[in-house]
Amino acid sequence: MPLLKTKQTLSSMLPEQTLKVISTDAGSWRDIPAYVELTHHELVERVQLSDQFIYYIKKGV
């Protein structure tokens, strides 16, 4: 579910805006970076804090 919501949100954003995603789904640790690699977006940073996975994704042009 985090990947689907990430895709939906990115589609409504302007280029160069940054999205912060907070997830508790451990699968997102592999899914979100894999998705970003296939797109024109940029994974700026990802952090794991306890049971939270946090991603900063810059929307591509």
mmCIF file as Biopython writes it, N, C-alpha, C and O atoms, coordinates in Angstrom:
data_model
#
loop_
_atom_site.group_PDB
_atom_site.id
_atom_site.type_symbol
_atom_site.label_atom_id
_atom_site.label_alt_id
_atom_site.label_comp_id
_atom_site.label_asym_id
_atom_site.label_entity_id
_atom_site.label_seq_id
_atom_site.pdbx_PDB_ins_code
_atom_site.Cartn_x
_atom_site.Cartn_y
_atom_site.Cartn_z
_atom_site.occupancy
_atom_site.B_iso_or_equiv
_atom_site.auth_seq_id
_atom_site.auth_asym_id
_atom_site.pdbx_PDB_model_num
ATOM 1   N N  . MET A ? 1  ? 0.795  -1.202 0.000   1.0 0.0 1  A 1 
ATOM 2   C CA . MET A ? 1  ? 0.000  0.000  0.000   1.0 0.0 1  A 1 
ATOM 3   C C  . MET A ? 1  ? 0.847  1.280  0.000   1.0 0.0 1  A 1 
ATOM 4   O O  . MET A ? 1  ? 0.455  2.252  -0.645  1.0 0.0 1  A 1 
ATOM 5   N N  . PRO A ? 2  ? 1.995  1.321  0.697   1.0 0.0 2  A 1 
ATOM 6   C CA . PRO A ? 2  ? 2.789  2.557  0.675   1.0 0.0 2  A 1 
ATOM 7   C C  . PRO A ? 2  ? 3.245  2.936  -0.735  1.0 0.0 2  A 1 
ATOM 8   O O  . PRO A ? 2  ? 3.288  4.118  -1.075  1.0 0.0 2  A 1 
ATOM 9   N N  . LEU A ? 3  ? 3.583  1.945  -1.548  1.0 0.0 3  A 1 
ATOM 10  C CA . LEU A ? 3  ? 4.034  2.255  -2.903  1.0 0.0 3  A 1 
ATOM 11  C C  . LEU A ? 3  ? 2.899  2.851  -3.731  1.0 0.0 3  A 1 
ATOM 12  O O  . LEU A ? 3  ? 3.118  3.818  -4.461  1.0 0.0 3  A 1 
ATOM 13  N N  . LEU A ? 4  ? 1.713  2.305  -3.633  1.0 0.0 4  A 1 
ATOM 14  C CA . LEU A ? 4  ? 0.576  2.827  -4.377  1.0 0.0 4  A 1 
ATOM 15  C C  . LEU A ? 4  ? 0.293  4.276  -3.985  1.0 0.0 4  A 1 
ATOM 16  O O  . LEU A ? 4  ? 0.102  5.125  -4.855  1.0 0.0 4  A 1 
ATOM 17  N N  . LYS A ? 5  ? 0.265  4.558  -2.711  1.0 0.0 5  A 1 
ATOM 18  C CA . LYS A ? 5  ? 0.003  5.922  -2.245  1.0 0.0 5  A 1 
ATOM 19  C C  . LYS A ? 5  ? 1.128  6.870  -2.664  1.0 0.0 5  A 1 
ATOM 20  O O  . LYS A ? 5  ? 0.877  8.034  -2.976  1.0 0.0 5  A 1 
ATOM 21  N N  . THR A ? 6  ? 2.352  6.376  -2.670  1.0 0.0 6  A 1 
ATOM 22  C CA . THR A ? 6  ? 3.486  7.187  -3.115  1.0 0.0 6  A 1 
ATOM 23  C C  . THR A ? 6  ? 3.322  7.556  -4.587  1.0 0.0 6  A 1 
ATOM 24  O O  . THR A ? 6  ? 3.499  8.715  -4.961  1.0 0.0 6  A 1 
ATOM 25  N N  . LYS A ? 7  ? 2.985  6.577  -5.419  1.0 0.0 7  A 1 
ATOM 26  C CA . LYS A ? 7  ? 2.778  6.834  -6.847  1.0 0.0 7  A 1 
ATOM 27  C C  . LYS A ? 7  ? 1.663  7.854  -7.063  1.0 0.0 7  A 1 
ATOM 28  O O  . LYS A ? 7  ? 1.818  8.782  -7.857  1.0 0.0 7  A 1 
ATOM 29  N N  . GLN A ? 8  ? 0.552  7.690  -6.370  1.0 0.0 8  A 1 
ATOM 30  C CA . GLN A ? 8  ? -0.577 8.600  -6.524  1.0 0.0 8  A 1 
ATOM 31  C C  . GLN A ? 8  ? -0.201 10.026 -6.129  1.0 0.0 8  A 1 
ATOM 32  O O  . GLN A ? 8  ? -0.548 10.979 -6.826  1.0 0.0 8  A 1 
ATOM 33  N N  . THR A ? 9  ? 0.495  10.167 -5.032  1.0 0.0 9  A 1 
ATOM 34  C CA . THR A ? 9  ? 0.873  11.493 -4.557  1.0 0.0 9  A 1 
ATOM 35  C C  . THR A ? 9  ? 1.872  12.138 -5.509  1.0 0.0 9  A 1 
ATOM 36  O O  . THR A ? 9  ? 1.732  13.316 -5.840  1.0 0.0 9  A 1 
ATOM 37  N N  . LEU A ? 10 ? 2.871  11.395 -5.953  1.0 0.0 10 A 1 
ATOM 38  C CA . LEU A ? 10 ? 3.856  11.943 -6.885  1.0 0.0 10 A 1 
ATOM 39  C C  . LEU A ? 10 ? 3.201  12.429 -8.173  1.0 0.0 10 A 1 
ATOM 40  O O  . LEU A ? 10 ? 3.627  13.434 -8.741  1.0 0.0 10 A 1 
ATOM 41  N N  . SER A ? 11 ? 2.180  11.733 -8.634  1.0 0.0 11 A 1 
ATOM 42  C CA . SER A ? 11 ? 1.528  12.121 -9.891  1.0 0.0 11 A 1 
ATOM 43  C C  . SER A ? 11 ? 0.826  13.471 -9.780  1.0 0.0 11 A 1 
ATOM 44  O O  . SER A ? 11 ? 0.601  14.128 -10.796 1.0 0.0 11 A 1 
ATOM 45  N N  . SER A ? 12 ? 0.480  13.894 -8.577  1.0 0.0 12 A 1 
ATOM 46  C CA . SER A ? 12 ? -0.218 15.171 -8.411  1.0 0.0 12 A 1 
ATOM 47  C C  . SER A ? 12 ? 0.725  16.311 -7.992  1.0 0.0 12 A 1 
ATOM 48  O O  . SER A ? 12 ? 0.279  17.435 -7.765  1.0 0.0 12 A 1 
ATOM 49  N N  . MET A ? 13 ? 2.008  16.017 -7.893  1.0 0.0 13 A 1 
ATOM 50  C CA . MET A ? 13 ? 2.972  17.029 -7.466  1.0 0.0 13 A 1 
ATOM 51  C C  . MET A ? 13 ? 3.615  17.719 -8.666  1.0 0.0 13 A 1 
ATOM 52  O O  . MET A ? 13 ? 3.563  17.220 -9.790  1.0 0.0 13 A 1 
ATOM 53  N N  . LEU A ? 14 ? 4.221  18.876 -8.403  1.0 0.0 14 A 1 
ATOM 54  C CA . LEU A ? 14 ? 4.963  19.603 -9.425  1.0 0.0 14 A 1 
ATOM 55  C C  . LEU A ? 14 ? 6.403  19.082 -9.481  1.0 0.0 14 A 1 
ATOM 56  O O  . LEU A ? 14 ? 6.925  18.603 -8.474  1.0 0.0 14 A 1 
ATOM 57  N N  . PRO A ? 15 ? 7.049  19.170 -10.651 1.0 0.0 15 A 1 
ATOM 58  C CA . PRO A ? 15 ? 8.439  18.746 -10.760 1.0 0.0 15 A 1 
ATOM 59  C C  . PRO A ? 15 ? 9.326  19.471 -9.748  1.0 0.0 15 A 1 
ATOM 60  O O  . PRO A ? 15 ? 9.119  20.647 -9.448  1.0 0.0 15 A 1 
ATOM 61  N N  . GLU A ? 16 ? 10.302 18.754 -9.237  1.0 0.0 16 A 1 
ATOM 62  C CA . GLU A ? 16 ? 11.282 19.251 -8.268  1.0 0.0 16 A 1 
ATOM 63  C C  . GLU A ? 16 ? 10.754 19.336 -6.826  1.0 0.0 16 A 1 
ATOM 64  O O  . GLU A ? 16 ? 11.529 19.623 -5.913  1.0 0.0 16 A 1 
ATOM 65  N N  . GLN A ? 17 ? 9.466  19.096 -6.605  1.0 0.0 17 A 1 
ATOM 66  C CA . GLN A ? 17 ? 8.956  19.059 -5.234  1.0 0.0 17 A 1 
ATOM 67  C C  . GLN A ? 17 ? 9.426  17.768 -4.582  1.0 0.0 17 A 1 
ATOM 68  O O  . GLN A ? 17 ? 9.661  16.768 -5.261  1.0 0.0 17 A 1 
ATOM 69  N N  . THR A ? 18 ? 9.562  17.796 -3.257  1.0 0.0 18 A 1 
ATOM 70  C CA . THR A ? 18 ? 10.019 16.624 -2.516  1.0 0.0 18 A 1 
ATOM 71  C C  . THR A ? 18 ? 8.892  16.063 -1.663  1.0 0.0 18 A 1 
ATOM 72  O O  . THR A ? 18 ? 8.198  16.797 -0.959  1.0 0.0 18 A 1 
ATOM 73  N N  . LEU A ? 19 ? 8.728  14.774 -1.739  1.0 0.0 19 A 1 
ATOM 74  C CA . LEU A ? 19 ? 7.712  14.050 -0.979  1.0 0.0 19 A 1 
ATOM 75  C C  . LEU A ? 19 ? 8.388  13.314 0.167   1.0 0.0 19 A 1 
ATOM 76  O O  . LEU A ? 19 ? 9.403  12.644 -0.024  1.0 0.0 19 A 1 
ATOM 77  N N  . LYS A ? 20 ? 7.822  13.441 1.345   1.0 0.0 20 A 1 
ATOM 78  C CA . LYS A ? 20 ? 8.281  12.669 2.496   1.0 0.0 20 A 1 
ATOM 79  C C  . LYS A ? 20 ? 7.270  11.553 2.725   1.0 0.0 20 A 1 
ATOM 80  O O  . LYS A ? 20 ? 6.078  11.808 2.896   1.0 0.0 20 A 1 
ATOM 81  N N  . VAL A ? 21 ? 7.753  10.323 2.726   1.0 0.0 21 A 1 
ATOM 82  C CA . VAL A ? 21 ? 6.902  9.151  2.934   1.0 0.0 21 A 1 
ATOM 83  C C  . VAL A ? 21 ? 7.329  8.497  4.244   1.0 0.0 21 A 1 
ATOM 84  O O  . VAL A ? 21 ? 8.514  8.244  4.465   1.0 0.0 21 A 1 
ATOM 85  N N  . ILE A ? 22 ? 6.363  8.230  5.102   1.0 0.0 22 A 1 
ATOM 86  C CA . ILE A ? 22 ? 6.614  7.506  6.350   1.0 0.0 22 A 1 
ATOM 87  C C  . ILE A ? 22 ? 5.788  6.229  6.298   1.0 0.0 22 A 1 
ATOM 88  O O  . ILE A ? 22 ? 4.571  6.267  6.116   1.0 0.0 22 A 1 
ATOM 89  N N  . SER A ? 23 ? 6.464  5.109  6.458   1.0 0.0 23 A 1 
ATOM 90  C CA . SER A ? 23 ? 5.800  3.818  6.351   1.0 0.0 23 A 1 
ATOM 91  C C  . SER A ? 23 ? 6.211  2.917  7.513   1.0 0.0 23 A 1 
ATOM 92  O O  . SER A ? 23 ? 7.308  3.042  8.059   1.0 0.0 23 A 1 
ATOM 93  N N  . THR A ? 24 ? 5.318  2.018  7.874   1.0 0.0 24 A 1 
ATOM 94  C CA . THR A ? 24 ? 5.653  0.984  8.850   1.0 0.0 24 A 1 
ATOM 95  C C  . THR A ? 24 ? 5.715  -0.387 8.174   1.0 0.0 24 A 1 
ATOM 96  O O  . THR A ? 24 ? 5.895  -1.407 8.839   1.0 0.0 24 A 1 
ATOM 97  N N  . ASP A ? 25 ? 5.565  -0.404 6.857   1.0 0.0 25 A 1 
ATOM 98  C CA . ASP A ? 25 ? 5.614  -1.633 6.071   1.0 0.0 25 A 1 
ATOM 99  C C  . ASP A ? 25 ? 7.066  -1.924 5.688   1.0 0.0 25 A 1 
ATOM 100 O O  . ASP A ? 25 ? 7.654  -1.187 4.896   1.0 0.0 25 A 1 
ATOM 101 N N  . ALA A ? 26 ? 7.643  -2.980 6.236   1.0 0.0 26 A 1 
ATOM 102 C CA . ALA A ? 26 ? 9.044  -3.321 5.968   1.0 0.0 26 A 1 
ATOM 103 C C  . ALA A ? 26 ? 9.300  -3.581 4.485   1.0 0.0 26 A 1 
ATOM 104 O O  . ALA A ? 26 ? 10.417 -3.378 4.010   1.0 0.0 26 A 1 
ATOM 105 N N  . GLY A ? 27 ? 8.303  -4.018 3.762   1.0 0.0 27 A 1 
ATOM 106 C CA . GLY A ? 27 ? 8.451  -4.262 2.326   1.0 0.0 27 A 1 
ATOM 107 C C  . GLY A ? 27 ? 8.728  -3.001 1.534   1.0 0.0 27 A 1 
ATOM 108 O O  . GLY A ? 27 ? 9.276  -3.059 0.433   1.0 0.0 27 A 1 
ATOM 109 N N  . SER A ? 28 ? 8.353  -1.868 2.087   1.0 0.0 28 A 1 
ATOM 110 C CA . SER A ? 28 ? 8.597  -0.600 1.396   1.0 0.0 28 A 1 
ATOM 111 C C  . SER A ? 28 ? 10.091 -0.317 1.279   1.0 0.0 28 A 1 
ATOM 112 O O  . SER A ? 28 ? 10.502 0.441  0.400   1.0 0.0 28 A 1 
ATOM 113 N N  . TRP A ? 29 ? 10.909 -0.907 2.141   1.0 0.0 29 A 1 
ATOM 114 C CA . TRP A ? 29 ? 12.362 -0.675 2.125   1.0 0.0 29 A 1 
ATOM 115 C C  . TRP A ? 29 ? 12.968 -1.114 0.784   1.0 0.0 29 A 1 
ATOM 116 O O  . TRP A ? 29 ? 13.947 -0.526 0.324   1.0 0.0 29 A 1 
ATOM 117 N N  . ARG A ? 30 ? 12.396 -2.129 0.168   1.0 0.0 30 A 1 
ATOM 118 C CA . ARG A ? 30 ? 12.883 -2.565 -1.143  1.0 0.0 30 A 1 
ATOM 119 C C  . ARG A ? 30 ? 11.992 -2.032 -2.270  1.0 0.0 30 A 1 
ATOM 120 O O  . ARG A ? 30 ? 12.488 -1.716 -3.352  1.0 0.0 30 A 1 
ATOM 121 N N  . ASP A ? 31 ? 10.667 -1.929 -2.022  1.0 0.0 31 A 1 
ATOM 122 C CA . ASP A ? 31 ? 9.724  -1.552 -3.083  1.0 0.0 31 A 1 
ATOM 123 C C  . ASP A ? 31 ? 9.875  -0.101 -3.550  1.0 0.0 31 A 1 
ATOM 124 O O  . ASP A ? 31 ? 9.896  0.163  -4.753  1.0 0.0 31 A 1 
ATOM 125 N N  . ILE A ? 32 ? 9.979  0.824  -2.619  1.0 0.0 32 A 1 
ATOM 126 C CA . ILE A ? 32 ? 10.032 2.239  -3.004  1.0 0.0 32 A 1 
ATOM 127 C C  . ILE A ? 32 ? 11.325 2.560  -3.755  1.0 0.0 32 A 1 
ATOM 128 O O  . ILE A ? 32 ? 11.250 3.196  -4.807  1.0 0.0 32 A 1 
ATOM 129 N N  . PRO A ? 33 ? 12.506 2.159  -3.277  1.0 0.0 33 A 1 
ATOM 130 C CA . PRO A ? 33 ? 13.714 2.420  -4.072  1.0 0.0 33 A 1 
ATOM 131 C C  . PRO A ? 33 ? 13.680 1.746  -5.455  1.0 0.0 33 A 1 
ATOM 132 O O  . PRO A ? 33 ? 14.140 2.326  -6.439  1.0 0.0 33 A 1 
ATOM 133 N N  . ALA A ? 34 ? 13.146 0.543  -5.526  1.0 0.0 34 A 1 
ATOM 134 C CA . ALA A ? 34 ? 13.054 -0.155 -6.816  1.0 0.0 34 A 1 
ATOM 135 C C  . ALA A ? 34 ? 12.160 0.620  -7.778  1.0 0.0 34 A 1 
ATOM 136 O O  . ALA A ? 34 ? 12.482 0.745  -8.960  1.0 0.0 34 A 1 
ATOM 137 N N  . TYR A ? 35 ? 11.050 1.135  -7.286  1.0 0.0 35 A 1 
ATOM 138 C CA . TYR A ? 35 ? 10.158 1.940  -8.117  1.0 0.0 35 A 1 
ATOM 139 C C  . TYR A ? 35 ? 10.855 3.206  -8.605  1.0 0.0 35 A 1 
ATOM 140 O O  . TYR A ? 35 ? 10.790 3.544  -9.787  1.0 0.0 35 A 1 
ATOM 141 N N  . VAL A ? 36 ? 11.522 3.899  -7.688  1.0 0.0 36 A 1 
ATOM 142 C CA . VAL A ? 36 ? 12.189 5.154  -8.044  1.0 0.0 36 A 1 
ATOM 143 C C  . VAL A ? 36 ? 13.251 4.904  -9.118  1.0 0.0 36 A 1 
ATOM 144 O O  . VAL A ? 36 ? 13.424 5.731  -10.014 1.0 0.0 36 A 1 
ATOM 145 N N  . GLU A ? 37 ? 13.958 3.785  -9.042  1.0 0.0 37 A 1 
ATOM 146 C CA . GLU A ? 37 ? 14.980 3.453  -10.044 1.0 0.0 37 A 1 
ATOM 147 C C  . GLU A ? 37 ? 14.391 3.332  -11.452 1.0 0.0 37 A 1 
ATOM 148 O O  . GLU A ? 37 ? 15.087 3.568  -12.440 1.0 0.0 37 A 1 
ATOM 149 N N  . LEU A ? 38 ? 13.127 2.970  -11.540 1.0 0.0 38 A 1 
ATOM 150 C CA . LEU A ? 38 ? 12.470 2.784  -12.840 1.0 0.0 38 A 1 
ATOM 151 C C  . LEU A ? 38 ? 11.817 4.057  -13.364 1.0 0.0 38 A 1 
ATOM 152 O O  . LEU A ? 38 ? 11.225 4.048  -14.444 1.0 0.0 38 A 1 
ATOM 153 N N  . THR A ? 39 ? 11.917 5.144  -12.616 1.0 0.0 39 A 1 
ATOM 154 C CA . THR A ? 39 ? 11.252 6.388  -12.985 1.0 0.0 39 A 1 
ATOM 155 C C  . THR A ? 39 ? 12.272 7.508  -13.129 1.0 0.0 39 A 1 
ATOM 156 O O  . THR A ? 39 ? 13.478 7.286  -13.027 1.0 0.0 39 A 1 
ATOM 157 N N  . HIS A ? 40 ? 11.774 8.704  -13.365 1.0 0.0 40 A 1 
ATOM 158 C CA . HIS A ? 40 ? 12.621 9.889  -13.462 1.0 0.0 40 A 1 
ATOM 159 C C  . HIS A ? 40 ? 12.708 10.618 -12.117 1.0 0.0 40 A 1 
ATOM 160 O O  . HIS A ? 40 ? 13.267 11.713 -12.044 1.0 0.0 40 A 1 
ATOM 161 N N  . HIS A ? 41 ? 12.167 10.027 -11.069 1.0 0.0 41 A 1 
ATOM 162 C CA . HIS A ? 41 ? 12.232 10.628 -9.735  1.0 0.0 41 A 1 
ATOM 163 C C  . HIS A ? 41 ? 13.582 10.312 -9.092  1.0 0.0 41 A 1 
ATOM 164 O O  . HIS A ? 41 ? 14.343 9.485  -9.595  1.0 0.0 41 A 1 
ATOM 165 N N  . GLU A ? 42 ? 13.867 10.981 -7.976  1.0 0.0 42 A 1 
ATOM 166 C CA . GLU A ? 42 ? 15.142 10.782 -7.284  1.0 0.0 42 A 1 
ATOM 167 C C  . GLU A ? 42 ? 14.885 10.455 -5.813  1.0 0.0 42 A 1 
ATOM 168 O O  . GLU A ? 42 ? 14.169 11.181 -5.124  1.0 0.0 42 A 1 
ATOM 169 N N  . LEU A ? 43 ? 15.464 9.379  -5.350  1.0 0.0 43 A 1 
ATOM 170 C CA . LEU A ? 43 ? 15.414 9.040  -3.930  1.0 0.0 43 A 1 
ATOM 171 C C  . LEU A ? 43 ? 16.529 9.826  -3.250  1.0 0.0 43 A 1 
ATOM 172 O O  . LEU A ? 43 ? 17.703 9.472  -3.352  1.0 0.0 43 A 1 
ATOM 173 N N  . VAL A ? 44 ? 16.153 10.888 -2.562  1.0 0.0 44 A 1 
ATOM 174 C CA . VAL A ? 44 ? 17.118 11.785 -1.945  1.0 0.0 44 A 1 
ATOM 175 C C  . VAL A ? 44 ? 17.723 11.153 -0.702  1.0 0.0 44 A 1 
ATOM 176 O O  . VAL A ? 44 ? 18.927 11.233 -0.463  1.0 0.0 44 A 1 
ATOM 177 N N  . GLU A ? 45 ? 16.851 10.520 0.085   1.0 0.0 45 A 1 
ATOM 178 C CA . GLU A ? 45 ? 17.316 9.907  1.335   1.0 0.0 45 A 1 
ATOM 179 C C  . GLU A ? 45 ? 16.298 8.881  1.794   1.0 0.0 45 A 1 
ATOM 180 O O  . GLU A ? 45 ? 15.106 9.000  1.509   1.0 0.0 45 A 1 
ATOM 181 N N  . ARG A ? 46 ? 16.778 7.873  2.507   1.0 0.0 46 A 1 
ATOM 182 C CA . ARG A ? 46 ? 15.886 6.934  3.190   1.0 0.0 46 A 1 
ATOM 183 C C  . ARG A ? 46 ? 16.516 6.587  4.526   1.0 0.0 46 A 1 
ATOM 184 O O  . ARG A ? 46 ? 17.728 6.408  4.642   1.0 0.0 46 A 1 
ATOM 185 N N  . VAL A ? 47 ? 15.653 6.497  5.531   1.0 0.0 47 A 1 
ATOM 186 C CA . VAL A ? 47 ? 16.108 6.297  6.907   1.0 0.0 47 A 1 
ATOM 187 C C  . VAL A ? 47 ? 15.179 5.303  7.580   1.0 0.0 47 A 1 
ATOM 188 O O  . VAL A ? 47 ? 13.968 5.322  7.356   1.0 0.0 47 A 1 
ATOM 189 N N  . GLN A ? 48 ? 15.747 4.435  8.405   1.0 0.0 48 A 1 
ATOM 190 C CA . GLN A ? 48 ? 14.929 3.551  9.229   1.0 0.0 48 A 1 
ATOM 191 C C  . GLN A ? 48 ? 15.094 3.981  10.676  1.0 0.0 48 A 1 
ATOM 192 O O  . GLN A ? 48 ? 16.206 4.020  11.202  1.0 0.0 48 A 1 
ATOM 193 N N  . LEU A ? 49 ? 13.979 4.302  11.311  1.0 0.0 49 A 1 
ATOM 194 C CA . LEU A ? 49 ? 13.958 4.669  12.722  1.0 0.0 49 A 1 
ATOM 195 C C  . LEU A ? 49 ? 13.008 3.723  13.433  1.0 0.0 49 A 1 
ATOM 196 O O  . LEU A ? 49 ? 11.788 3.865  13.340  1.0 0.0 49 A 1 
ATOM 197 N N  . SER A ? 50 ? 13.568 2.769  14.135  1.0 0.0 50 A 1 
ATOM 198 C CA . SER A ? 50 ? 12.774 1.767  14.834  1.0 0.0 50 A 1 
ATOM 199 C C  . SER A ? 50 ? 11.885 1.050  13.832  1.0 0.0 50 A 1 
ATOM 200 O O  . SER A ? 50 ? 12.392 0.383  12.930  1.0 0.0 50 A 1 
ATOM 201 N N  . ASP A ? 51 ? 10.565 1.172  13.971  1.0 0.0 51 A 1 
ATOM 202 C CA . ASP A ? 51 ? 9.640  0.490  13.060  1.0 0.0 51 A 1 
ATOM 203 C C  . ASP A ? 51 ? 9.131  1.393  11.946  1.0 0.0 51 A 1 
ATOM 204 O O  . ASP A ? 51 ? 8.178  1.033  11.255  1.0 0.0 51 A 1 
ATOM 205 N N  . GLN A ? 52 ? 9.741  2.553  11.756  1.0 0.0 52 A 1 
ATOM 206 C CA . GLN A ? 52 ? 9.341  3.475  10.691  1.0 0.0 52 A 1 
ATOM 207 C C  . GLN A ? 52 ? 10.414 3.523  9.602   1.0 0.0 52 A 1 
ATOM 208 O O  . GLN A ? 52 ? 11.614 3.513  9.875   1.0 0.0 52 A 1 
ATOM 209 N N  . PHE A ? 53 ? 9.935  3.576  8.370   1.0 0.0 53 A 1 
ATOM 210 C CA . PHE A ? 53 ? 10.797 3.710  7.202   1.0 0.0 53 A 1 
ATOM 211 C C  . PHE A ? 53 ? 10.433 5.040  6.557   1.0 0.0 53 A 1 
ATOM 212 O O  . PHE A ? 53 ? 9.283  5.262  6.179   1.0 0.0 53 A 1 
ATOM 213 N N  . ILE A ? 54 ? 11.415 5.918  6.435   1.0 0.0 54 A 1 
ATOM 214 C CA . ILE A ? 54 ? 11.163 7.278  5.963   1.0 0.0 54 A 1 
ATOM 215 C C  . ILE A ? 54 ? 11.936 7.492  4.666   1.0 0.0 54 A 1 
ATOM 216 O O  . ILE A ? 54 ? 13.115 7.152  4.567   1.0 0.0 54 A 1 
ATOM 217 N N  . TYR A ? 55 ? 11.255 8.058  3.680   1.0 0.0 55 A 1 
ATOM 218 C CA . TYR A ? 55 ? 11.836 8.295  2.358   1.0 0.0 55 A 1 
ATOM 219 C C  . TYR A ? 55 ? 11.587 9.745  1.959   1.0 0.0 55 A 1 
ATOM 220 O O  . TYR A ? 55 ? 10.531 10.313 2.237   1.0 0.0 55 A 1 
ATOM 221 N N  . TYR A ? 56 ? 12.580 10.323 1.304   1.0 0.0 56 A 1 
ATOM 222 C CA . TYR A ? 56 ? 12.441 11.645 0.704   1.0 0.0 56 A 1 
ATOM 223 C C  . TYR A ? 56 ? 12.648 11.456 -0.791  1.0 0.0 56 A 1 
ATOM 224 O O  . TYR A ? 56 ? 13.726 11.061 -1.234  1.0 0.0 56 A 1 
ATOM 225 N N  . ILE A ? 57 ? 11.611 11.741 -1.561  1.0 0.0 57 A 1 
ATOM 226 C CA . ILE A ? 57 ? 11.653 11.510 -3.005  1.0 0.0 57 A 1 
ATOM 227 C C  . ILE A ? 57 ? 11.396 12.829 -3.725  1.0 0.0 57 A 1 
ATOM 228 O O  . ILE A ? 57 ? 10.379 13.485 -3.502  1.0 0.0 57 A 1 
ATOM 229 N N  . LYS A ? 58 ? 12.339 13.208 -4.598  1.0 0.0 58 A 1 
ATOM 230 C CA . LYS A ? 58 ? 12.153 14.411 -5.394  1.0 0.0 58 A 1 
ATOM 231 C C  . LYS A ? 58 ? 11.507 14.018 -6.711  1.0 0.0 58 A 1 
ATOM 232 O O  . LYS A ? 58 ? 11.986 13.133 -7.421  1.0 0.0 58 A 1 
ATOM 233 N N  . LYS A ? 59 ? 10.402 14.698 -7.023  1.0 0.0 59 A 1 
ATOM 234 C CA . LYS A ? 59 ? 9.701  14.395 -8.277  1.0 0.0 59 A 1 
ATOM 235 C C  . LYS A ? 59 ? 10.546 14.849 -9.448  1.0 0.0 59 A 1 
ATOM 236 O O  . LYS A ? 59 ? 11.084 15.956 -9.454  1.0 0.0 59 A 1 
ATOM 237 N N  . GLY A ? 60 ? 10.655 13.988 -10.431 1.0 0.0 60 A 1 
ATOM 238 C CA . GLY A ? 60 ? 11.419 14.295 -11.638 1.0 0.0 60 A 1 
ATOM 239 C C  . GLY A ? 60 ? 10.672 15.237 -12.549 1.0 0.0 60 A 1 
ATOM 240 O O  . GLY A ? 60 ? 9.485  15.512 -12.377 1.0 0.0 60 A 1 
ATOM 241 N N  . VAL A ? 61 ? 11.411 15.720 -13.521 1.0 0.0 61 A 1 
ATOM 242 C CA . VAL A ? 61 ? 10.855 16.681 -14.491 1.0 0.0 61 A 1 
ATOM 243 C C  . VAL A ? 61 ? 10.109 15.951 -15.568 1.0 0.0 61 A 1 
ATOM 244 O O  . VAL A ? 61 ? 9.568  16.578 -16.479 1.0 0.0 61 A 1 
#
